[in-house]
Each structure stands twice: as structure tokens, then as C-alpha cells.
């Protein structure tokens, strides 16, 4: 895949996508009542910040693929849902899963 400063191999893009998707799904696990105890010392707001900053940088380097734009939008909406006084687990879960799916659709060539 060509990027702003050269090229990435398919393997590099594949590994990037796996790592980012894992980071996205940790946002789900850290809020899920069945798994959140494992993440009780984690700062979910900082996790969102870190992931969104990284995706912003990747978007710029990779010439702004629409999948990253969509994933960032979904993650920001999930963040807003999480802090909402009317938090809805099903909405949050769907937003996180959809963001992960967007990353999965990034082409590796």
C-alpha cells in the first residue's frame, strides 16, 4: 500500500489492522460488566484519546481512507454514548463493533 512517505507491505497493513481492532475491542471489554474488572485500573478516556489520535495520524499517512473516517466517527459517538447519563449498552456495543469492522475493510494493497 502506498502511503505519504513510501509503501507498506500487505503484512504491515494486516498487522496494523489487527492491532487497531484489538485496541477498539478493548474499549468494549473494559465496559462489559462480565469483563470490566480486568480493566478497572485502565483509563478508558485515555484509551479513546490514544486510539483516536493514532487513527488520525494513520488517516493522514494513508491518504484519508473512508474506512478510517467512518471508524473515527463511530468511536467518537461511542465515547459520547459512554458518558451519556442515559448510557445504552447495546448502542455502545454496536458502535464499537461497527468501528472494528470499518478497520477490517481497509484494503491491504
N, C-alpha and C positions, 0 to 999 in steps of 0.2 A: 504494500500500500504506500503510495506516495504521500508525503507529508511536507509541511512547510520547510523542513531542513534536510530532506533527503527521502529515504524509504525505510519502511518497517517490513520485516518478513511476515508471512502469514502466521507463523508461530508466535511472533512477538504480539501481534494483534490478538490472537487467540488467547494468549496468557493474560494480556491486559484486560480483555473482556471477562475472563474467569475471575480475576481478582476484583474487578469493579463490581461484578454481580455478587460476589461473596460479601463485599462491603455493603451493598444495598440490602442483602438479605439479613445481615446482622442487625440492621435497623428494624426489621420485622421481629427477629428473635428477641431483641432487647426490650420489646414492648409486650410480647406474647406472655400471658400470665403463666403458661406452662414452662417457659424457658428464661424469663426475665431475671430470675435470681442469679443466673450465671453472669449477668451483665450489670449487677447492682452497683458496681464501682465505676461503671462507664458513664461518660457524659454524652448523652445522646445528641444534645445540641452541638457539641464539638464534633461528633461523628458526622452529623449532617453537614456542618461547615466544611470539614476536611474533604468529604466526598464531592460536594458541590464545587469547591474550588478546583479540585483535580479534574472534574468533568469540564469546567470552564476552560482550563488550560488545554485539555485534550481536544476540545471542540475547536479551539483556535489553531492548534498544530495540525489537526486533521481536516482543515478547511470546512469546518462547521457542518458535519453530517446531521441531517434532520433527526436521526435517532438520538443523538446526544441532546439536542434541543428539547425533544419530547421527554426524555428521561429527566432532565433538569426540571422541567415544568412539573412533572408528576411528583418528583421528590420534594419540590417546594410546597406543592399542595399537600403532600403527606405530612410535612413538617407543620403546616398550618392546622391540619386536622388534629395532629397530636397535641397541640397546645390549646385547642378549642375547648371551651367549657362544656360543649356538647360532643366530646370525642366519641367517634363511632369506629369500633374495632374493624368491622367489615370494610368500611370505606378506606381506612388506613391500610389494611392488608392488601386490598385490590390495587391501590395506588403504588405500593411498594413492589408488588409482583409485576405490575404493568411496566414500571421503570426498569426492572431487571430484564423483562422481555425486550424492551427497546434496545438495551445494550447488546443483547443476544443477536439482534438483527443487523448490527454494524457489519458491513462487508469486510472480509479479511484480505481482499486482493486490491 
